[in-house]
Amino acid sequence: FQRAYEQFGYRILFLGLDVGPFTGLESKRDGEALLQELGITYPIVTTRSAQAVNAYGVISMPTTGFFNAEGNVHRTWSGAMTENQFSQVIRELVDVF
C-alpha cells in the first residue's frame, strides 16, 4: 500500500482504518507507533465504533475496501493480499499500473 501510495497517491485516495481500539487489541497510541515504525504515510483514521466496521463488511483482519470514483464499494477483500492481487484490483478501477 505504501509503495502504491507513493507512486499513485495523486490519482488514488488511500485511507487506512485502524480498528484496534474497537477490537480491544491495541490503543490509538499503539497504532500510531506501529505506523511510524513501518513508515506508513498515507492517512489513517481510528474507530471505536462498530458502525464503520459493519458498514464495510469487515469480517476479518486485514480487510481492504476498494471504492470507485463515486464512493461506492467496488470490492471488499478479506485477508492478506499479494502485490499482484492488489495491482489487479487497482487495474479494475483505474489504468495506473
Sequence and secondary structure as in RCSB ss.txt:
>XXXX:A:sequence
FQRAYEQFGYRILFLGLDVGPFTGLESKRDGEALLQELGITYPIVTTRSAQAVNAYGVISMPTTGFFNAEGNVHR
TWSGAMTENQFSQVIRELVDVF
>XXXX:A:secstr
 HHHHHHHTTTS   EEE HHHHTS  HHHHHHHHHHHT  S EEE   HHHHHHTT  SSSEEEEE TTS EEE
EEES   HHHHHHHHHHH S  
